[in-house]
Amino acid sequence: MKSDPRKRLPQQPSDGLKLISYCPLCEKSYNPLRARILDERDGAHLVHIQCAECGSSIVALIMTSSLGVTSVGLITDLTGDDVLRFKDEGKLTADEVLSFHSLLYSNN
């Protein structure tokens, strides 16, 4: 009898943190208890974790499906509260980016 592959998947979001087990900058192991789950939807978890050693942070999206666990993370200087504040904001338009660029490089 074949085993159900879903039974081998992590049952808790923190189990997916094994994919994100160390800091990409200083390579020290993360303490999984320091991970903060910011949002949860349809088997996906938005997680923020800060390295106790160097202070850098990552934001990761951990997704669980019938194929396994996948994570996508990025290094950031945002706090967990910053991520929550910005996560539902609209996209920047090209005009907004160009305006900001002009502002940065204007002689005013």
N, C-alpha and C positions, 0 to 999 in steps of 0.2 A: 504494500500500500504506500503510495506516495505521500510525503509529508506536505502540508500546506505551507508554501513559502512565506505567507504572511506571519506565521507563528515564529519565524526566525527574525522578523523585523523588530526594531526597538519598540517597546510599548510606551515608553516615556520620552518626552522631548529631550530630557537630559541625556538619554542614551545616544542620541544623535550627536552630542557634543564630543563623543570619542573621535569624530571626524575632524573636529577643531580642538585638538588636544594641547597645542603649544603655540606660543607667541611667534608670529612670523618674523618679528624683528630681533628679539633677543633669544629666541628658541627655548625659553623656560616653559615648563608645563603650566597650563592653566589650572586653577582650582575650579572644578565644575560648579561648586557651590556659589561662586561669584558671578555666574552667568545669570543674566536677567532676561526672562522671556517677555518681550515687548508686545507681541501680537501673535495670535494663533487663528488660522483659517484653513479649512479644508485640508488638514494634514500637513500644513506648512507652519513653521514657527520662526518668527523674527526674533533673533537673539542678539544681545549686546554683552560683550565681556571685555573687561579691562585687565591688562596684565599687572599683577602686583609688583613685578620686578622693574619694568621699564615705564609703566604708565600708559603705554599705547593701548588702543582699543580696536576691536573689530566688531562689525555688524555682520551677521550671517543669517541667511535664509536656509533653514533646514527643512527639507521636504521628504516625506515618507510616502512611498507608493508600493504597489505590488511588486515592483522591480527592485526595491531596496531603499536605502537612504542616500540622499544627495544633499550636499551643502555648497552654497556659494557665499563667500565672505569677502569683505574688503576692509582694509586698514582705514581707520578714521580718527579724527580728533573730536568727533561728536560724543557727547555723553548720551546715556540712554534717554534722558529727558529731551535732549535735542532731537534725537531720532523720532521720538513720539510726536514732537511738535511739527516736524517737517514731513513725516511719512505720507500724510494725506493731502499735502499741498499740491496744487496744479503744476504742470510742467512749465519750465521756462520757455518762452518763445525766443526765436532767433533775434527778434527786435530787442528784447530785454537784454540778451547777452551782448549785442552790439552796443546798446546804450551804456551798459556797464563798462564795456571796454573803452568806449569813448570817454566816459567819465574818468577812468583811471589814467588815461593818457592825455587828457586835456591839460593845457597850460594854465588853467585857472587856479 
